[in-house]
Amino acid sequence: MTSEITLFVNPSAGRGRGAHAAQPAASALRHAGFAVRTVVGDGAEDALCRAREAVAAGTGALVAVGGDGMVSLALQAVAGTDIPLGIVAVGTGNDIARATGLPIREPAGAARLVAEALKAGHHRPLDLGRAGERWFGSVLASGFDSRVNDRGNRMRWPSGRLKYDLAMLAELAAFRPIPYRITLDDGPPLETEATLVAVGNGSSYGGGMRICSDALMDDGLFDLTVVGRCSRATLLRVFPRVYKGTHLSHPVVSTYRARRVRLEIAPPGGPVTGYADGEPLGPLPLTAETVPGAVRLLTSGPREPDGA
């Protein structure tokens, strides 16, 4: 094990918490005896290039400091390699850290856990999803929720969660069910009208919305949640239940498990963007597959069950 590790920092994560978290995280790692190199980058593409260079050079670990967006970017650098991933979760959502029982908004504590795990050799092999060239750890979302994301990303005002609340209201007013064609593994296509389809490697997105609440990150399978055709009133009743995962028992919700999922829009459906770990993948059709043990997550020892 090399004593040099790389901090991969998003200064703007969590409205500036990423910048404030970098120093105590680096201090905790140095206090534990590690040499720390910090990678920021001029934009996401440059940052990823620098992270990949560190991984190729054999850094002892890549430690993402930020939210799920930064963790997702780090996954693109470490997936399929022997370099372990550490997470210092200080973003807005932190769904991957939450699903794996890691500290949230405790940068020094999270960094100490990383240091202890490196010294003890504790890591947890996690599955990842892959869609094209993009790896993802939590959920691939499409439909109503992705259209809310699309609209929110276009809005310049207001900022923060309020922007997405307003985007949700606007999408509710305009929403129509989407004609999907869903293929699971080598089975026959399922054609259905749905409000949304979520493909879960992990259980939650959006800061604790447990859309695929039974998903496990080490079982080699996706959990698929399909919210079928429903009225706006029904959607308003069902959607808040995702925070506890109790929506899965509602009659309009169907669940499936598969290793490979293809999502298409059946004509005459309009364009639908897929989002994975909150980042846009591009328009459907998209095919995602699970890759067991694709990343080594630094943990404190025996894992807690996902969602515990």
SULLINGI-V357847 format. One line per field, one symbol per residue. phi: phi as a letter, one per 40 degrees, with the letter a starting at -180 (. if undefined). burial: 1 if it has 16 or more other ideal C-beta (glycine too) atoms within 10 Angstrom, else 0. A space follows every 10 residues. Layout:
phi: ???
burial: ???
This chain:
phi: .cccbbcbbb cccffgcccc cccccccccc cchccbbbbb gcgcccccdc cccccccgdc abbcbibccc ccccdccbdg bcccbbbbcb cccfcccccb gccbfbcccc cccdcccccc gcabcbcbcb bgcbcabbbc bahdccccdd ccccccacbg cddccccccc cccbcbdbcc bbbbfbcccb bacbcabbbb cbcbagghcc cbcccbcabg bcbbbbccca ccccdcccdc cccbgccccc dcbbbabacb bbbbbcdbcc cbccbbfgbc chcccbbbbc bcfcabccbc idccddgc
burial: 0000111111 0011001110 1101110110 0101010011 1000001101 1001100011 1111111111 1111111110 1011111111 1111111111 1111011111 1111101100 0111011111 1001111111 1111111111 1100000000 0011011100 1000101111 1111000000 0101111111 1111111011 1111111100 1111111101 0001100110 1110101100 0111111110 1111100010 0111111100 1001010101 1001111111 00100110
